[in-house]
Amino acid sequence: MESIAHWIGQYGYFGLFSLLILGIVGLPIPDETLLTFAGFLVYQNRLYPVPTFLSALLGSCCGISISYALGRSLGFLVIRKYGRTFHITQERMDRVHDWFSRVGTWGLLFGYFIPGVRHLTAIAAGTSKLRPLVFGLFAYSGACLWVATFMSVGYFVGDRWKQTLEEIESHRGGVIWVLLGALAIAIAVHQWSRRKKR
C-alpha cells in the first residue's frame, strides 16, 4: 500500500493510469485497493474527481484492450507458452474460456468484479474472435461501472476506506454470486425476448 501511495503521490493521475493498465493486464497490483484509495484522495481534496475518474477509466480500458489484443493476435498457443509471465495458467485459462463461452459478452461486463478473471475474459474474447465493437461496448461499460463503484466506496466512506474494503473482500463470494445471478437473469431475459420476436 505504501508503494501505491508513493507512486500516486509522485506521478498523480498518470500514476493511477499506468498502474491500472499493468494491473488489468495481469501483473500483481491490487486494483480495487488502488481505486478505493483514489476515491479517498478525492475525498481529501488531494485529487480532483473528474481527472481521477477519467485516468482510472482510461487505464482500465487500455489494460483490458491489451489483453483482448493479445488473445486475438497471438491466440492460445503463445498464451499457453508464455502465460505464466502474466500469472495465466492453462487450467485458469480453460476455465475462464468455458465460462466465457457460456455467458458470452456479459462476462466482460461483470468479470471486472472477480479478481484474476477480468484480464482473462478479455483474452478469451480475443481468442474467440469477438468483434472489436462488441468487445468495446461490454468491456468499457464494465470498466466504467467497476471504476465508479470502488472510487465511490473510497469517496463516501472517507477515513474508513480500508476497513470498508476489507469488509467487501470478506463478503466478495456473496457479491459474486449476486452478480452471477443478475447475469443469469439478464441472459434468460435476452434469450426470451429473442424467441418472442421470432
C-alpha positions in Angstrom: 0.0 0.0 0.0 2.9 2.4 0.8 4.3 1.8 -2.7 1.0 2.6 -4.3 0.6 5.8 -2.2 4.1 6.8 -3.1 3.6 6.2 -6.8 0.3 8.2 -7.0 1.8 10.9 -4.8 4.7 11.2 -7.2 3.0 10.8 -10.5 -0.6 11.7 -9.8 -3.1 10.9 -12.5 -0.6 9.3 -14.8 0.5 7.0 -11.9 -3.1 5.9 -11.4 -3.5 5.4 -15.2 -0.3 3.4 -15.6 -0.8 1.2 -12.5 -4.3 0.2 -13.7 -3.0 -0.7 -17.2 -0.5 -3.1 -15.6 -3.0 -4.5 -13.1 -5.6 -5.2 -15.7 -3.1 -6.9 -18.0 -2.3 -9.3 -15.2 0.6 -8.0 -13.0 0.1 -8.4 -9.2 -1.3 -4.9 -8.5 -4.3 -4.6 -6.1 -6.6 -2.9 -8.4 -9.6 -2.5 -6.1 -7.4 -1.1 -3.3 -5.9 1.3 -5.8 -9.3 2.6 -7.0 -10.7 2.8 -3.4 -7.6 4.8 -2.4 -8.0 7.1 -5.3 -11.6 7.8 -4.2 -10.2 8.5 -0.7 -7.7 11.0 -2.2 -10.6 12.7 -3.9 -12.4 12.8 -0.5 -9.4 14.5 0.9 -9.3 17.0 -2.0 -5.8 15.8 -2.9 -7.1 14.8 -6.3 -9.9 16.2 -8.5 -12.8 13.9 -9.1 -13.2 14.1 -12.9 -9.5 13.7 -13.9 -9.2 10.9 -11.3 -12.2 9.0 -12.7 -11.0 9.6 -16.3 -7.5 8.4 -15.5 -8.7 5.3 -13.9 -11.2 4.6 -16.7 -8.7 5.1 -19.4 -6.1 2.9 -17.6 -8.7 0.1 -17.2 -9.9 0.4 -20.8 -6.3 0.4 -22.2 -5.3 -2.6 -20.0 -8.4 -4.7 -21.0 -7.8 -3.8 -24.7 -4.2 -5.0 -24.5 -5.4 -8.3 -23.1 -8.0 -8.6 -25.8 -5.4 -7.8 -28.5 -3.1 -10.4 -27.1 -5.8 -13.0 -27.3 -6.9 -12.0 -30.7 -3.5 -11.7 -32.3 -1.4 -14.4 -30.5 -4.0 -16.9 -29.7 -3.9 -19.8 -27.2 -0.6 -21.3 -28.3 1.5 -18.3 -27.4 -0.5 -17.6 -24.3 -0.1 -21.2 -23.1 3.7 -20.9 -23.7 4.3 -17.5 -22.0 1.2 -17.2 -19.9 3.0 -17.7 -16.6 4.7 -14.4 -17.1 1.3 -12.8 -16.5 0.1 -15.4 -14.0 -2.0 -17.2 -16.5 -2.1 -21.0 -16.0 -3.6 -23.4 -18.5 -6.2 -24.5 -16.0 -7.4 -21.0 -15.3 -7.5 -20.0 -19.0 -9.5 -23.1 -19.9 -11.9 -22.5 -17.0 -12.5 -18.8 -18.0 -12.8 -19.7 -21.7 -15.5 -22.2 -20.9 -17.2 -19.7 -18.7 -17.0 -17.0 -21.4 -18.5 -19.5 -23.9 -21.5 -19.9 -21.6 -22.1 -16.3 -20.5 -20.8 -14.6 -23.6 -20.2 -10.8 -23.7 -21.9 -10.3 -20.3 -18.8 -11.9 -18.8 -16.8 -8.8 -19.9 -19.3 -6.5 -18.1 -19.3 -8.4 -14.8 -15.8 -10.0 -14.9 -14.1 -6.9 -13.5 -15.6 -7.7 -10.1 -14.0 -11.1 -10.0 -10.2 -11.0 -9.1 -8.0 -12.8 -11.6 -10.8 -13.0 -14.1 -11.1 -9.6 -15.7 -8.0 -9.8 -18.0 -8.7 -13.5 -18.7 -12.2 -12.7 -20.0 -10.6 -10.2 -22.4 -8.1 -12.8 -23.6 -10.9 -15.3 -24.0 -12.9 -12.7 -26.0 -9.8 -12.2 -28.3 -9.2 -15.9 -28.9 -12.9 -16.3 -29.6 -12.5 -13.6 -32.3 -15.2 -11.4 -30.8 -15.8 -8.3 -32.9 -13.9 -5.3 -31.5 -17.1 -3.1 -31.5 -18.9 -5.7 -29.4 -15.9 -6.2 -27.1 -15.6 -2.4 -26.6 -19.3 -1.9 -25.8 -19.3 -4.5 -23.0 -15.7 -4.2 -21.7 -15.7 -0.4 -21.5 -19.1 -0.3 -19.9 -17.9 -2.8 -17.3 -14.8 -0.7 -16.7 -16.9 2.4 -16.1 -19.1 0.5 -13.6 -16.2 -1.0 -11.8 -14.2 2.2 -11.5 -17.2 4.2 -10.4 -18.1 1.5 -7.8 -14.7 1.3 -6.0 -13.9 5.0 -6.3 -17.3 5.8 -4.8 -16.5 3.5 -1.8 -13.3 5.4 -1.1 -15.0 8.8 -1.5 -18.1 8.2 0.5 -16.6 6.2 3.5 -13.6 8.6 3.7 -11.2 7.6 6.5 -12.8 4.2 6.9 -11.9 3.1 3.3 -9.5 0.4 4.5 -12.0 -1.2 6.9 -14.8 -1.0 4.3 -12.6 -2.6 1.6 -11.8 -5.4 4.0 -15.5 -6.0 4.6 -16.1 -6.0 0.9 -13.3 -8.5 0.4 -14.7 -10.8 3.2 -18.2 -10.8 1.5 -16.8 -11.0 -2.0 -18.1 -14.5 -2.5 -21.7 -13.4 -1.8 -21.3 -10.4 -4.1 -20.0 -12.6 -6.9 -23.0 -14.9 -6.5 -25.3 -11.9 -6.7 -23.6 -10.7 -9.8 -23.7 -14.1 -11.4 -27.4 -14.4 -10.6 -28.0 -11.0 -12.2 -26.0 -12.2 -15.2 -28.1 -15.4 -15.5 -31.3 -13.3 -15.3 -30.1 -10.9 -18.0 -29.2 -13.8 -20.3 -32.5 -15.5 -19.7 -34.4 -12.3 -20.4 -32.4 -11.7 -23.6 -33.0 -15.2 -24.9 -36.7 -15.0 -24.1 -37.1 -11.7 -25.9 -35.3 -13.1 -29.0 -37.6 -16.1 -29.0 -40.6 -13.9 -28.7 -39.6 -11.8 -31.8 -39.5 -15.0 -33.9 
